[in-house]
């Protein structure tokens, strides 16, 4: 009996218990034979699972370093998949709630970690190998979407890290722009040429296939699985079943204006009496140099919070502070769902219902533009339209039942955010996690130690 209280038996018991709990959490009981490997590692020691080093005798320093590196890579990879991950804010779409250079601790447990779609990949890369600029994952093994049990569900106003929904297809030479926007932009160019020529321009849909062919002939176009698409961070303003409306820049959720985040920004024109605003004043208000655009010697174009706008309006040399909004009914071709009949823009949008898993909606050619990407791409059906008749998987359809929940994401920097207004719904299988706190913040415009924003370190993300 005494031998079972030896250190190796105690270690085996602890590791085996943790392993069993993880197998139950994952729900794949085919992994239980892995207990045999754990037993051999700690008890029987018949197989040298760490074949790169000797069991008996000393290893040289290189082997010791290699062993430590392999352990660290495996441990950190598992932590990144199941527990948490670092994410750096690259763009100002969430300012002033989150700043460019903020490094976030993103919890995977908040909504439940996803099992990877592409388990074979180079460690610590999203989609591109460093230096080689080639694909960092393999398609040899592709797993279906599965989310493990987490600590809660996505709620309204949660900041969310998610995979870019329109990032499935990418133009390698212009990765900053959505492939689909490049296609639509090229199609509009073709349509514009006809409008200047002798031909009567046709509907935009006529030019879309021509635009796809043109782009694929000129550029390298690649596909990325869900978990290899770029990570974005936005605020979830709409959850499944909500109805989203934007009137003159004011967001309504189910007919009500939600509480505004203090860091939320809108673009303003600030007019002066001909003098410039003191740069120190901008520093005190945390208005970065990259946000300051001078329209003339007496006018600025600035993204501001309501509080900053009120403060600037009291400057003695400022005589105008006016928010800028697109006019209602002014069609913006880059705004989802890109339908001129709806005439939506970034400041006047909806109403739009957000799909719920298991719910059925009636579809026809008048509203298919809202759901065609869900049906065709996210839920992988064969969608075809012949005149006014819709076919799903070669069966005529006038309704559709959703297989996933969907969300609506918007940046707090309302006029400087590529968000759901531009590319539509975010499927549940794209949700990565929730940022919990900022563990490091780097100001690229500062120098020396001032580059580190110490006051932002370890503050909670709201």
Secondary structure, 3 states (H helix, E strand, C coil): CHHHHCHHHHHHHHHHHHHHHHHHHHCCHHHCCHHHHHHHHHHHCCCCCCCCCCCCCCCCHHHHHHHHHHHHHHHHHHHHHHCEEEEECCCHHHCCCCCCCEEEEEECCCCCCECCCCCCECCCCCCECCCCCCECECCCCCCCCCECCCCCCCCCCCEEEEECHHHCEEEHHHCCCCHHHHHHHHHHHHHHHHHHCCCCCCCHHHHHHHHHHHHHHHCCEEECCHHHCCEEEEEEEECCCCEEEEECCEEEECCECCCCCCCCEEEEEEEECCCCCCHHHHHHCCCCHHHCEEEECCEEEEEEEHHHHHHHHCCCCEEEEEECCCCCCCCCCCCCCCCCCCCCECCEEEEEECCCCCCEEECCCCCHHHHHHHHHHHCCCCEEEECCEEEECCEECCEEECCCCEEEEECCECCCCCCHHHHCCEEHHHEEEEEEEEEEEECCCCCHHHHECHHHCCEECC
